[in-house]
Amino acid sequence: VGDLVAGLIALMEGSYEKPVNLGNPAEYGIEALANLVLTMTASRSSIDYMPETTDEPRQLLPDISVAIKEIGWKPRVTVEGGMHHTIRYFQELLAMNDNIDTPGPSTSATLDGSADAG
């Protein structure tokens, strides 16, 4: 998120007026991201596979060459680094609140995927 905000600020403060792609050019499929979350959180959760939607893009890989050239911007945080910050944020949030409310049956879920009946 911080990289995106920095890119938007660079775009607003600069003189370039055409469209610019801001994003991370490191390509991850949803399964790879899900496995990264499981690994980084030491979760015991499983991945549920759902049917693919027909309108979902198969590849999301932004070309950020214009952002680099015209506004001097490129992402500084890796996907893993960003995930680390996100996980830490939610761990701190969970620690402050002792649990999170989830829809469905009465359970308290924790970041590691375990659940306590409640």
Contacts in CASP RR format, 6 or more apart in sequence:
PFRMAT RR
TARGET T0000
AUTHOR 0000-0000-0000
METHOD contacts of the structure
MODEL  1
VGDLVAGLIALMEGSYEKPVNLGNPAEYGIEALANLVLTMTASRSSIDYM
PETTDEPRQLLPDISVAIKEIGWKPRVTVEGGMHHTIRYFQELLAMNDNI
DTPGPSTSATLDGSADAG
2 77 0 8 1.000
3 22 0 8 1.000
3 23 0 8 1.000
3 24 0 8 1.000
3 75 0 8 1.000
3 76 0 8 1.000
3 77 0 8 1.000
4 22 0 8 1.000
4 23 0 8 1.000
6 73 0 8 1.000
6 76 0 8 1.000
7 22 0 8 1.000
7 67 0 8 1.000
7 71 0 8 1.000
7 73 0 8 1.000
8 22 0 8 1.000
10 67 0 8 1.000
10 71 0 8 1.000
10 72 0 8 1.000
10 73 0 8 1.000
11 20 0 8 1.000
11 22 0 8 1.000
11 67 0 8 1.000
11 71 0 8 1.000
11 73 0 8 1.000
14 71 0 8 1.000
16 66 0 8 1.000
16 70 0 8 1.000
16 71 0 8 1.000
18 66 0 8 1.000
18 70 0 8 1.000
19 66 0 8 1.000
20 66 0 8 1.000
20 67 0 8 1.000
20 70 0 8 1.000
20 71 0 8 1.000
21 62 0 8 1.000
21 63 0 8 1.000
21 64 0 8 1.000
21 66 0 8 1.000
21 67 0 8 1.000
22 62 0 8 1.000
22 64 0 8 1.000
22 67 0 8 1.000
22 73 0 8 1.000
23 62 0 8 1.000
23 64 0 8 1.000
23 75 0 8 1.000
24 62 0 8 1.000
24 75 0 8 1.000
24 78 0 8 1.000
24 79 0 8 1.000
25 61 0 8 1.000
25 62 0 8 1.000
25 63 0 8 1.000
25 64 0 8 1.000
25 75 0 8 1.000
26 78 0 8 1.000
26 79 0 8 1.000
27 59 0 8 1.000
27 60 0 8 1.000
27 61 0 8 1.000
28 36 0 8 1.000
28 79 0 8 1.000
31 47 0 8 1.000
33 79 0 8 1.000
34 47 0 8 1.000
35 47 0 8 1.000
36 79 0 8 1.000
36 80 0 8 1.000
36 83 0 8 1.000
37 43 0 8 1.000
37 83 0 8 1.000
37 87 0 8 1.000
38 45 0 8 1.000
38 47 0 8 1.000
40 80 0 8 1.000
40 83 0 8 1.000
40 84 0 8 1.000
40 87 0 8 1.000
41 87 0 8 1.000
41 111 0 8 1.000
41 112 0 8 1.000
41 113 0 8 1.000
42 112 0 8 1.000
43 111 0 8 1.000
43 112 0 8 1.000
43 113 0 8 1.000
44 112 0 8 1.000
44 113 0 8 1.000
44 114 0 8 1.000
45 113 0 8 1.000
64 73 0 8 1.000
64 74 0 8 1.000
64 75 0 8 1.000
67 73 0 8 1.000
67 74 0 8 1.000
68 74 0 8 1.000
77 85 0 8 1.000
87 111 0 8 1.000
90 111 0 8 1.000
91 111 0 8 1.000
93 100 0 8 1.000
94 100 0 8 1.000
94 110 0 8 1.000
94 111 0 8 1.000
99 108 0 8 1.000
99 109 0 8 1.000
99 110 0 8 1.000
99 116 0 8 1.000
100 108 0 8 1.000
100 109 0 8 1.000
102 108 0 8 1.000
102 109 0 8 1.000
106 117 0 8 1.000
106 118 0 8 1.000
107 115 0 8 1.000
107 116 0 8 1.000
107 117 0 8 1.000
107 118 0 8 1.000
108 115 0 8 1.000
108 116 0 8 1.000
108 118 0 8 1.000
109 115 0 8 1.000
110 116 0 8 1.000
END
